[in-house]
Amino acid sequence: MAADIFADSFKAEPYWWEAARPTAALASTLPDATDVAIVGGGYAGLSTALELARNGTDVTVLEAEDLGWGASSRNGGMVSGGVNVGKGRTMEDDATRAMLAEAGAAYAHLENLIAREGIDCFYARTGRFVGAHTPAAYEAQAKRVEALNRLAESEAYMVPRDRQHEEIASDFYHGGMVVQRAGGVHPALLHKGMLEAAHKAGARLCAGARVGRIDGAPGSFRLSTSKGELKAKEVVIATNGYTGDATPWQKRRLVPVGSFIIATEELGEERVRALFPKLRMISESKRVLCYYRPSPDGKRIIFGGRAKFGQATPTESAPILYGFMCDRFPQIRGEKITHAWTGNVAFTFDRLPHMGRQAGLHYALGCNGSGVVMMTHLGHRTALNILGHANSPSAYEALPMPTVPLYGGNPWFLPIVGSYYRMRDWIDRRTAG
């Protein structure tokens, strides 16, 4: 089957790059000194840079690759506020309530940012359908709806199995939850818009400036990069799934997980609308989940998931994702794939985003697969902290950021854990009937 699924025009790179490729066009030369150095040029780094530059701070973004190379142009472009926060936690403890409320505000911040900067990124509040993989998962979702609506303003409601064809032309799920306060963007165009906004505001953007070492203390940091040395008064770490040896404390607290995505050839707007009647974003209640959506132009399917728990090329992972896609939509078997790609997602050991300061370094990290909204928000909040403009602490900076003994940043255990979770999902489905 593998050879038959690839279109003649197949590319092992993100579909999103057709509209906005990684670039060094806006890149500046590395200065000798800056007020704030930001390590990482994704959503979190650019959001931090934009707010700082708009307030007159001399800020320099250091990106190891071309601008836009990382997860900000590789993700699925699905946005929501609070849906994934608090999973596995008691919904009514004070900390979770505060995090849910802030996640709801983070969604509004992204919408406001897109509108304020005039970013043309196909943003639409389409809503999301979260399919329940078992009846028990459906009941668990139903117990979360009230808290999501009250605390995160999610505008969520349950859809039973006998009505799920109103949301998706699939019998794969046992009903699910609709979250109306959710939507989709073209992630690479969103990044491009944030990049241009930060540049216009006066932020200095340095491409190909990989940071190898950070020394010093607040007021007198020294960063050794592949482009030379930079002095900075403050440093922000916004490297997420690509956090490296320059920041070992952060690296020990993040688990980089590969996420794999494919794009089908054009199926046509009418056929895509038949599969996604309300053009919702789709995710699942499974432990090892898939996520998928119509493309922004409504002509093809973008389908992602954990095809592998180790290293794999896009062409190796594509047939696995294709099989997952056809499990959900048997009616599209035989269609071709035009693009396949991968990128790193940063998970944390408590499955929560984090921001804060350690050894003088600010950080905004750990999107856990929900980075478009949360990383943009945490970058903004980090900038407010540096500027002294924050009215109150973020709910995400009061949290200890845990690690586990002997973990140094190399997730050797992922294949074992992933296989265990996949088996648990299979058993759940099998026993549910």
Beta strands, then each sheet from edge to edge (+ up, - down):
strand 1: 6-11
strand 2: 33-39
strand 3: 59-62
strand 4: 78-80
strand 5: 128-131
strand 6: 156-159
strand 7: 176-179
strand 8: 182-184
strand 9: 204-206
strand 10: 211-215
strand 11: 221-225
strand 12: 228-237
strand 13: 255-264
strand 14: 281-284
strand 15: 290-294
strand 16: 301-305
strand 17: 337-347
strand 18: 354-358
strand 19: 361-365
sheet 1: 1+ 17+ 13- 16+ 15-
sheet 2: 9+ 3+ 2+ 12+ 11- 10+
sheet 3: 9+ 3+ 2+ 12+ 19+ 18-
sheet 4: 4+ 8-
sheet 5: 6+ 7- 5+ 14+
end
